[in-house]
Amino acid sequence: MPAKCVRPYSKRQKNDFRGTEAIAEAVQRPTMKFVAAKSFEQLDLEALHPRA
């Protein structure tokens, strides 16, 4: 899930617990958009051809 979608649900300063709490709240929203997982082949190609 994109970080920009979770950020509005984050409260106060960042730490692991609060980040997890924000993700849990964001996932429950009906309008949430999710990012597709990349395959190992896609990750390998990205490692070989870094973005500029």
mmCIF file of the N, C-alpha and C atoms, coordinates in Angstrom:
data_MODEL
# 
_entry.id   MODEL 
# 
loop_
_atom_site.group_PDB 
_atom_site.id 
_atom_site.type_symbol 
_atom_site.label_atom_id 
_atom_site.label_alt_id 
_atom_site.label_comp_id 
_atom_site.label_asym_id 
_atom_site.label_entity_id 
_atom_site.label_seq_id 
_atom_site.pdbx_PDB_ins_code 
_atom_site.Cartn_x 
_atom_site.Cartn_y 
_atom_site.Cartn_z 
_atom_site.occupancy 
_atom_site.B_iso_or_equiv 
_atom_site.pdbx_formal_charge 
_atom_site.auth_seq_id 
_atom_site.auth_comp_id 
_atom_site.auth_asym_id 
_atom_site.auth_atom_id 
_atom_site.pdbx_PDB_model_num 
ATOM 1   N N  . MET A 1 1  ? 0.853   -1.152  0.000   1.00 0.00 ? 1  MET A N  1 
ATOM 2   C CA . MET A 1 1  ? 0.000   0.000   0.000   1.00 0.00 ? 1  MET A CA 1 
ATOM 3   C C  . MET A 1 1  ? 0.904   1.221   0.000   1.00 0.00 ? 1  MET A C  1 
ATOM 4   N N  . PRO A 1 2  ? 0.581   2.224   -0.783  1.00 0.00 ? 2  PRO A N  1 
ATOM 5   C CA . PRO A 1 2  ? 1.430   3.405   -0.857  1.00 0.00 ? 2  PRO A CA 1 
ATOM 6   C C  . PRO A 1 2  ? 1.482   4.154   0.475   1.00 0.00 ? 2  PRO A C  1 
ATOM 7   N N  . ALA A 1 3  ? 2.668   4.634   0.818   1.00 0.00 ? 3  ALA A N  1 
ATOM 8   C CA . ALA A 1 3  ? 2.841   5.363   2.081   1.00 0.00 ? 3  ALA A CA 1 
ATOM 9   C C  . ALA A 1 3  ? 1.992   6.621   2.135   1.00 0.00 ? 3  ALA A C  1 
ATOM 10  N N  . LYS A 1 4  ? 1.762   7.255   0.991   1.00 0.00 ? 4  LYS A N  1 
ATOM 11  C CA . LYS A 1 4  ? 0.977   8.493   0.992   1.00 0.00 ? 4  LYS A CA 1 
ATOM 12  C C  . LYS A 1 4  ? -0.471  8.230   1.392   1.00 0.00 ? 4  LYS A C  1 
ATOM 13  N N  . CYS A 1 5  ? -0.941  6.988   1.258   1.00 0.00 ? 5  CYS A N  1 
ATOM 14  C CA . CYS A 1 5  ? -2.304  6.647   1.675   1.00 0.00 ? 5  CYS A CA 1 
ATOM 15  C C  . CYS A 1 5  ? -2.386  6.392   3.176   1.00 0.00 ? 5  CYS A C  1 
ATOM 16  N N  . VAL A 1 6  ? -1.286  5.979   3.787   1.00 0.00 ? 6  VAL A N  1 
ATOM 17  C CA . VAL A 1 6  ? -1.267  5.676   5.216   1.00 0.00 ? 6  VAL A CA 1 
ATOM 18  C C  . VAL A 1 6  ? -0.998  6.926   6.043   1.00 0.00 ? 6  VAL A C  1 
ATOM 19  N N  . ARG A 1 7  ? -0.242  7.853   5.506   1.00 0.00 ? 7  ARG A N  1 
ATOM 20  C CA . ARG A 1 7  ? 0.180   9.032   6.256   1.00 0.00 ? 7  ARG A CA 1 
ATOM 21  C C  . ARG A 1 7  ? -0.963  9.787   6.950   1.00 0.00 ? 7  ARG A C  1 
ATOM 22  N N  . PRO A 1 8  ? -2.137  9.969   6.325   1.00 0.00 ? 8  PRO A N  1 
ATOM 23  C CA . PRO A 1 8  ? -3.204  10.698  7.021   1.00 0.00 ? 8  PRO A CA 1 
ATOM 24  C C  . PRO A 1 8  ? -3.693  10.026  8.309   1.00 0.00 ? 8  PRO A C  1 
ATOM 25  N N  . TYR A 1 9  ? -3.456  8.726   8.454   1.00 0.00 ? 9  TYR A N  1 
ATOM 26  C CA . TYR A 1 9  ? -3.913  8.002   9.642   1.00 0.00 ? 9  TYR A CA 1 
ATOM 27  C C  . TYR A 1 9  ? -2.845  7.925   10.721  1.00 0.00 ? 9  TYR A C  1 
ATOM 28  N N  . SER A 1 10 ? -1.665  8.451   10.451  1.00 0.00 ? 10 SER A N  1 
ATOM 29  C CA . SER A 1 10 ? -0.572  8.435   11.414  1.00 0.00 ? 10 SER A CA 1 
ATOM 30  C C  . SER A 1 10 ? -0.761  9.547   12.432  1.00 0.00 ? 10 SER A C  1 
ATOM 31  N N  . LYS A 1 11 ? -0.512  9.218   13.690  1.00 0.00 ? 11 LYS A N  1 
ATOM 32  C CA . LYS A 1 11 ? -0.680  10.194  14.760  1.00 0.00 ? 11 LYS A CA 1 
ATOM 33  C C  . LYS A 1 11 ? 0.667   10.502  15.399  1.00 0.00 ? 11 LYS A C  1 
ATOM 34  N N  . ARG A 1 12 ? 0.900   11.745  15.705  1.00 0.00 ? 12 ARG A N  1 
ATOM 35  C CA . ARG A 1 12 ? 2.101   12.199  16.421  1.00 0.00 ? 12 ARG A CA 1 
ATOM 36  C C  . ARG A 1 12 ? 3.399   11.760  15.760  1.00 0.00 ? 12 ARG A C  1 
ATOM 37  N N  . GLN A 1 13 ? 4.413   11.503  16.585  1.00 0.00 ? 13 GLN A N  1 
ATOM 38  C CA . GLN A 1 13 ? 5.731   11.157  16.050  1.00 0.00 ? 13 GLN A CA 1 
ATOM 39  C C  . GLN A 1 13 ? 5.748   9.729   15.525  1.00 0.00 ? 13 GLN A C  1 
ATOM 40  N N  . LYS A 1 14 ? 6.681   9.475   14.591  1.00 0.00 ? 14 LYS A N  1 
ATOM 41  C CA . LYS A 1 14 ? 6.756   8.158   13.971  1.00 0.00 ? 14 LYS A CA 1 
ATOM 42  C C  . LYS A 1 14 ? 7.522   7.171   14.847  1.00 0.00 ? 14 LYS A C  1 
ATOM 43  N N  . ASN A 1 15 ? 6.983   5.968   14.970  1.00 0.00 ? 15 ASN A N  1 
ATOM 44  C CA . ASN A 1 15 ? 7.706   4.824   15.506  1.00 0.00 ? 15 ASN A CA 1 
ATOM 45  C C  . ASN A 1 15 ? 7.018   3.569   14.969  1.00 0.00 ? 15 ASN A C  1 
ATOM 46  N N  . ASP A 1 16 ? 7.573   2.410   15.230  1.00 0.00 ? 16 ASP A N  1 
ATOM 47  C CA . ASP A 1 16 ? 7.043   1.175   14.650  1.00 0.00 ? 16 ASP A CA 1 
ATOM 48  C C  . ASP A 1 16 ? 5.601   0.903   15.070  1.00 0.00 ? 16 ASP A C  1 
ATOM 49  N N  . PHE A 1 17 ? 5.302   1.096   16.355  1.00 0.00 ? 17 PHE A N  1 
ATOM 50  C CA . PHE A 1 17 ? 3.953   0.805   16.841  1.00 0.00 ? 17 PHE A CA 1 
ATOM 51  C C  . PHE A 1 17 ? 2.924   1.733   16.202  1.00 0.00 ? 17 PHE A C  1 
ATOM 52  N N  . ARG A 1 18 ? 3.218   3.011   16.155  1.00 0.00 ? 18 ARG A N  1 
ATOM 53  C CA . ARG A 1 18 ? 2.269   3.964   15.573  1.00 0.00 ? 18 ARG A CA 1 
ATOM 54  C C  . ARG A 1 18 ? 2.121   3.767   14.069  1.00 0.00 ? 18 ARG A C  1 
ATOM 55  N N  . GLY A 1 19 ? 3.201   3.372   13.405  1.00 0.00 ? 19 GLY A N  1 
ATOM 56  C CA . GLY A 1 19 ? 3.130   3.080   11.981  1.00 0.00 ? 19 GLY A CA 1 
ATOM 57  C C  . GLY A 1 19 ? 2.242   1.880   11.702  1.00 0.00 ? 19 GLY A C  1 
ATOM 58  N N  . THR A 1 20 ? 2.391   0.845   12.520  1.00 0.00 ? 20 THR A N  1 
ATOM 59  C CA . THR A 1 20 ? 1.557   -0.338  12.383  1.00 0.00 ? 20 THR A CA 1 
ATOM 60  C C  . THR A 1 20 ? 0.098   -0.006  12.649  1.00 0.00 ? 20 THR A C  1 
ATOM 61  N N  . GLU A 1 21 ? -0.128  0.827   13.636  1.00 0.00 ? 21 GLU A N  1 
ATOM 62  C CA . GLU A 1 21 ? -1.486  1.260   13.973  1.00 0.00 ? 21 GLU A CA 1 
ATOM 63  C C  . GLU A 1 21 ? -2.120  2.022   12.800  1.00 0.00 ? 21 GLU A C  1 
ATOM 64  N N  . ALA A 1 22 ? -1.360  2.890   12.162  1.00 0.00 ? 22 ALA A N  1 
ATOM 65  C CA . ALA A 1 22 ? -1.862  3.662   11.020  1.00 0.00 ? 22 ALA A CA 1 
ATOM 66  C C  . ALA A 1 22 ? -2.168  2.753   9.834   1.00 0.00 ? 22 ALA A C  1 
ATOM 67  N N  . ILE A 1 23 ? -1.305  1.767   9.582   1.00 0.00 ? 23 ILE A N  1 
ATOM 68  C CA . ILE A 1 23 ? -1.541  0.828   8.486   1.00 0.00 ? 23 ILE A CA 1 
ATOM 69  C C  . ILE A 1 23 ? -2.808  0.016   8.753   1.00 0.00 ? 23 ILE A C  1 
ATOM 70  N N  . ALA A 1 24 ? -2.976  -0.447  9.989   1.00 0.00 ? 24 ALA A N  1 
ATOM 71  C CA . ALA A 1 24 ? -4.163  -1.236  10.331  1.00 0.00 ? 24 ALA A CA 1 
ATOM 72  C C  . ALA A 1 24 ? -5.436  -0.426  10.123  1.00 0.00 ? 24 ALA A C  1 
ATOM 73  N N  . GLU A 1 25 ? -5.404  0.834   10.492  1.00 0.00 ? 25 GLU A N  1 
ATOM 74  C CA . GLU A 1 25 ? -6.581  1.680   10.297  1.00 0.00 ? 25 GLU A CA 1 
ATOM 75  C C  . GLU A 1 25 ? -6.830  1.954   8.813   1.00 0.00 ? 25 GLU A C  1 
ATOM 76  N N  . ALA A 1 26 ? -5.777  2.202   8.057   1.00 0.00 ? 26 ALA A N  1 
ATOM 77  C CA . ALA A 1 26 ? -5.921  2.502   6.630   1.00 0.00 ? 26 ALA A CA 1 
ATOM 78  C C  . ALA A 1 26 ? -6.451  1.298   5.849   1.00 0.00 ? 26 ALA A C  1 
ATOM 79  N N  . VAL A 1 27 ? -6.014  0.099   6.220   1.00 0.00 ? 27 VAL A N  1 
ATOM 80  C CA . VAL A 1 27 ? -6.434  -1.114  5.511   1.00 0.00 ? 27 VAL A CA 1 
ATOM 81  C C  . VAL A 1 27 ? -7.940  -1.332  5.643   1.00 0.00 ? 27 VAL A C  1 
ATOM 82  N N  . GLN A 1 28 ? -8.524  -0.898  6.737   1.00 0.00 ? 28 GLN A N  1 
ATOM 83  C CA . GLN A 1 28 ? -9.943  -1.117  6.980   1.00 0.00 ? 28 GLN A CA 1 
ATOM 84  C C  . GLN A 1 28 ? -10.837 -0.171  6.185   1.00 0.00 ? 28 GLN A C  1 
ATOM 85  N N  . ARG A 1 29 ? -10.266 0.841   5.557   1.00 0.00 ? 29 ARG A N  1 
ATOM 86  C CA . ARG A 1 29 ? -11.067 1.794   4.787   1.00 0.00 ? 29 ARG A CA 1 
ATOM 87  C C  . ARG A 1 29 ? -11.499 1.173   3.467   1.00 0.00 ? 29 ARG A C  1 
ATOM 88  N N  . PRO A 1 30 ? -12.758 1.341   3.079   1.00 0.00 ? 30 PRO A N  1 
ATOM 89  C CA . PRO A 1 30 ? -13.257 0.707   1.851   1.00 0.00 ? 30 PRO A CA 1 
ATOM 90  C C  . PRO A 1 30 ? -12.673 1.296   0.563   1.00 0.00 ? 30 PRO A C  1 
ATOM 91  N N  . THR A 1 31 ? -12.174 2.512   0.606   1.00 0.00 ? 31 THR A N  1 
ATOM 92  C CA . THR A 1 31 ? -11.658 3.151   -0.611  1.00 0.00 ? 31 THR A CA 1 
ATOM 93  C C  . THR A 1 31 ? -10.147 3.001   -0.764  1.00 0.00 ? 31 THR A C  1 
ATOM 94  N N  . MET A 1 32 ? -9.513  2.202   0.080   1.00 0.00 ? 32 MET A N  1 
ATOM 95  C CA . MET A 1 32 ? -8.057  2.075   0.062   1.00 0.00 ? 32 MET A CA 1 
ATOM 96  C C  . MET A 1 32 ? -7.589  1.381   -1.213  1.00 0.00 ? 32 MET A C  1 
ATOM 97  N N  . LYS A 1 33 ? -6.491  1.886   -1.775  1.00 0.00 ? 33 LYS A N  1 
ATOM 98  C CA . LYS A 1 33 ? -5.879  1.287   -2.965  1.00 0.00 ? 33 LYS A CA 1 
ATOM 99  C C  . LYS A 1 33 ? -4.627  0.536   -2.534  1.00 0.00 ? 33 LYS A C  1 
ATOM 100 N N  . PHE A 1 34 ? -4.389  -0.613  -3.154  1.00 0.00 ? 34 PHE A N  1 
ATOM 101 C CA . PHE A 1 34 ? -3.232  -1.425  -2.798  1.00 0.00 ? 34 PHE A CA 1 
ATOM 102 C C  . PHE A 1 34 ? -2.267  -1.500  -3.972  1.00 0.00 ? 34 PHE A C  1 
ATOM 103 N N  . VAL A 1 35 ? -0.992  -1.703  -3.657  1.00 0.00 ? 35 VAL A N  1 
ATOM 104 C CA . VAL A 1 35 ? 0.060   -1.820  -4.664  1.00 0.00 ? 35 VAL A CA 1 
ATOM 105 C C  . VAL A 1 35 ? 0.326   -3.300  -4.904  1.00 0.00 ? 35 VAL A C  1 
ATOM 106 N N  . ALA A 1 36 ? 0.446   -3.679  -6.157  1.00 0.00 ? 36 ALA A N  1 
ATOM 107 C CA . ALA A 1 36 ? 0.713   -5.077  -6.485  1.00 0.00 ? 36 ALA A CA 1 
ATOM 108 C C  . ALA A 1 36 ? 2.130   -5.462  -6.057  1.00 0.00 ? 36 ALA A C  1 
ATOM 109 N N  . ALA A 1 37 ? 2.287   -6.675  -5.565  1.00 0.00 ? 37 ALA A N  1 
ATOM 110 C CA . ALA A 1 37 ? 3.607   -7.167  -5.169  1.00 0.00 ? 37 ALA A CA 1 
ATOM 111 C C  . ALA A 1 37 ? 4.427   -7.460  -6.416  1.00 0.00 ? 37 ALA A C  1 
ATOM 112 N N  . LYS A 1 38 ? 5.726   -7.171  -6.351  1.00 0.00 ? 38 LYS A N  1 
ATOM 113 C CA . LYS A 1 38 ? 6.622   -7.421  -7.489  1.00 0.00 ? 38 LYS A CA 1 
ATOM 114 C C  . LYS A 1 38 ? 7.218   -8.816  -7.382  1.00 0.00 ? 38 LYS A C  1 
ATOM 115 N N  . SER A 1 39 ? 7.422   -9.443  -8.529  1.00 0.00 ? 39 SER A N  1 
ATOM 116 C CA . SER A 1 39 ? 8.035   -10.771 -8.552  1.00 0.00 ? 39 SER A CA 1 
ATOM 117 C C  . SER A 1 39 ? 9.546   -10.633 -8.346  1.00 0.00 ? 39 SER A C  1 
ATOM 118 N N  . PHE A 1 40 ? 10.194  -11.753 -8.059  1.00 0.00 ? 40 PHE A N  1 
ATOM 119 C CA . PHE A 1 40 ? 11.650  -11.732 -7.884  1.00 0.00 ? 40 PHE A CA 1 
ATOM 120 C C  . PHE A 1 40 ? 12.344  -11.281 -9.167  1.00 0.00 ? 40 PHE A C  1 
ATOM 121 N N  . GLU A 1 41 ? 11.796  -11.657 -10.319 1.00 0.00 ? 41 GLU A N  1 
ATOM 122 C CA . GLU A 1 41 ? 12.384  -11.258 -11.598 1.00 0.00 ? 41 GLU A CA 1 
ATOM 123 C C  . GLU A 1 41 ? 12.323  -9.734  -11.771 1.00 0.00 ? 41 GLU A C  1 
ATOM 124 N N  . GLN A 1 42 ? 11.199  -9.132  -11.408 1.00 0.00 ? 42 GLN A N  1 
ATOM 125 C CA . GLN A 1 42 ? 11.071  -7.678  -11.513 1.00 0.00 ? 42 GLN A CA 1 
ATOM 126 C C  . GLN A 1 42 ? 12.059  -6.973  -10.582 1.00 0.00 ? 42 GLN A C  1 
ATOM 127 N N  . LEU A 1 43 ? 12.217  -7.501  -9.375  1.00 0.00 ? 43 LEU A N  1 
ATOM 128 C CA . LEU A 1 43 ? 13.159  -6.905  -8.430  1.00 0.00 ? 43 LEU A CA 1 
ATOM 129 C C  . LEU A 1 43 ? 14.595  -7.029  -8.929  1.00 0.00 ? 43 LEU A C  1 
ATOM 130 N N  . ASP A 1 44 ? 14.925  -8.170  -9.537  1.00 0.00 ? 44 ASP A N  1 
ATOM 131 C CA . ASP A 1 44 ? 16.266  -8.366  -10.087 1.00 0.00 ? 44 ASP A CA 1 
ATOM 132 C C  . ASP A 1 44 ? 16.545  -7.381  -11.216 1.00 0.00 ? 44 ASP A C  1 
ATOM 133 N N  . LEU A 1 45 ? 15.561  -7.173  -12.091 1.00 0.00 ? 45 LEU A N  1 
ATOM 134 C CA . LEU A 1 45 ? 15.727  -6.224  -13.180 1.00 0.00 ? 45 LEU A CA 1 
ATOM 135 C C  . LEU A 1 45 ? 15.918  -4.801  -12.669 1.00 0.00 ? 45 LEU A C  1 
ATOM 136 N N  . GLU A 1 46 ? 15.194  -4.443  -11.632 1.00 0.00 ? 46 GLU A N  1 
ATOM 137 C CA . GLU A 1 46 ? 15.352  -3.106  -11.052 1.00 0.00 ? 46 GLU A CA 1 
ATOM 138 C C  . GLU A 1 46 ? 16.740  -2.925  -10.449 1.00 0.00 ? 46 GLU A C  1 
ATOM 139 N N  . ALA A 1 47 ? 17.274  -3.998  -9.873  1.00 0.00 ? 47 ALA A N  1 
ATOM 140 C CA . ALA A 1 47 ? 18.617  -3.921  -9.292  1.00 0.00 ? 47 ALA A CA 1 
ATOM 141 C C  . ALA A 1 47 ? 19.669  -3.709  -10.379 1.00 0.00 ? 47 ALA A C  1 
ATOM 142 N N  . LEU A 1 48 ? 19.430  -4.289  -11.546 1.00 0.00 ? 48 LEU A N  1 
ATOM 143 C CA . LEU A 1 48 ? 20.383  -4.144  -12.648 1.00 0.00 ? 48 LEU A CA 1 
ATOM 144 C C  . LEU A 1 48 ? 20.258  -2.781  -13.356 1.00 0.00 ? 48 LEU A C  1 
ATOM 145 N N  . HIS A 1 49 ? 19.034  -2.251  -13.395 1.00 0.00 ? 49 HIS A N  1 
ATOM 146 C CA . HIS A 1 49 ? 18.765  -0.998  -14.089 1.00 0.00 ? 49 HIS A CA 1 
ATOM 147 C C  . HIS A 1 49 ? 18.152  0.011   -13.135 1.00 0.00 ? 49 HIS A C  1 
ATOM 148 N N  . PRO A 1 50 ? 18.971  0.655   -12.296 1.00 0.00 ? 50 PRO A N  1 
ATOM 149 C CA . PRO A 1 50 ? 18.420  1.596   -11.331 1.00 0.00 ? 50 PRO A CA 1 
ATOM 150 C C  . PRO A 1 50 ? 17.782  2.805   -12.035 1.00 0.00 ? 50 PRO A C  1 
ATOM 151 N N  . ARG A 1 51 ? 16.790  3.362   -11.392 1.00 0.00 ? 51 ARG A N  1 
ATOM 152 C CA . ARG A 1 51 ? 16.109  4.530   -11.936 1.00 0.00 ? 51 ARG A CA 1 
ATOM 153 C C  . ARG A 1 51 ? 16.996  5.753   -11.812 1.00 0.00 ? 51 ARG A C  1 
ATOM 154 N N  . ALA A 1 52 ? 16.865  6.650   -12.758 1.00 0.00 ? 52 ALA A N  1 
ATOM 155 C CA . ALA A 1 52 ? 17.689  7.858   -12.744 1.00 0.00 ? 52 ALA A CA 1 
ATOM 156 C C  . ALA A 1 52 ? 17.065  8.943   -11.913 1.00 0.00 ? 52 ALA A C  1 
# 
